[in-house]
Amino acid sequence: MKKKEILINHEHQERRVAILEDGKLENYFVERAQDRTILGNIYKGRVETIVPSVGAAFVNVGMEKNGFLYLNDTLSMAMDLDELDLNKESNGKRPENQHLKEGQELMVQVTKEPFGTKGPRLTTHISLPGRYLVLMPFERHFGVSKKISDDAERQRLRSILGGLKVPEHMGVIVRTVAWGATDKEVQRDFQLLLRLWDRIEKAGHRRNAPFLIYEDYDLALRMLRDYFNEEIDSIWVDSKDEFRRVLRFVRSYMARLSNAVKFYRENTPLFEKKGIEGEIEKLYAIKVFLKSGAYVVIEPTEGLTVIDVNSGKFRKKNISQEQMAFSVNCESAREIARQLRLRDVGGIIVIDFIDMMEEKHRRELINVFKSALSSDRAKTDVLGISKLGLIQMTRERTHRTLESISYKDCPYCQGKGKVKSAFSIALTALRELKTHILKNKARKATIEVHPDVASSLNNENFQALRSLCRRFGVRADVKTNASFHIEKVQIS
């Protein structure tokens, strides 16, 4: 059985959580005070604009950008909702989202964080995840997570669910982590959720929109709520204050597992001690190298993420080209699934695997990839292999990617990832000098450029510069400016 650990690192202004299986990084999350996630937060908003052509409304919830709300919104924030079998009843109360009016105030929940130029995605179908249950105040739904596959356990949890005194307009979903939970623990979780909803309802009537009514747990407590179960051997926390807070939370919701919470006392930083600091740094790299010597290239773009599989230094004797491609592709598929989860890549993803001729290998590759994706909590949809040999897929995007949290566009290359060579800029400078001479009928000019460009003008392009000056009878001086962007050229 695999050894599983949760590591919680708390530094000034930042929390990091890593989940390990047999010492290997399987999930990684980071949250900073200044850009804490708003996913799951509940707001009282005001409808600013209704756009019938796209069937949506823009709702002011007090942020820089208005939230986006579909008029026929049927989404829910239940954690395992995509995998549930639900028994639906039609007598429940529903928020009035079909006949919105501009200026109307309503309660909404964030289902997707702002991304790029887009504001947050909103829903009127509020859901409150607890430790074992998800309370749906406006939905008459009842169900048990399909990830609980044992028939006897499902029946036991349904029996507990049937014993809950659920108000007539509400619904309840039993989460995957409820596997093995006692009747008392589930009842306690249900009562806590009812009290929480009561506070939210009362708070929503205290003032006019827009304002934040309820803020979800921070990163550490969310991870414990969603990931901590009997399979986790230990939780290591490297901050004394954070350790006390985590221990209180665990004792409140799952006291029988509190012995797993441990305070890390050593001088060597926790992530370094566990050998994952270097692995975390690799999550920002474009190339991911595999044990076989092959490698994967992951390139995010504005509209999608492109992934390319390369054989690299893969060398194995007595193996055909087809077998080599199949072996590398299967290894890459497992690692790609892991990288998508670790980096939290969302949206459209296109993967260019090494070409394979045999149909059975193509089918097996799809099965290997889907199996590797099965542990991903985000919803994925794999469309199969196209005629060009590409696998196209989508992965649910709810949070900002790990890269977008830790990086910003380079102010030097403006996010292009490349800059023109000094030689190219030197040629540009010569063209601009010619234009300046002809336009201003100048007899003297100064070319101010980056030192590398100046070097090119004084060496490889010196003859071209001298020829231009002789042609127009102009004296041109080259001036260096170390503070200049390499592509900047200033002629005076």
Disulfide bonds with the S-S distance in Angstrom:
none
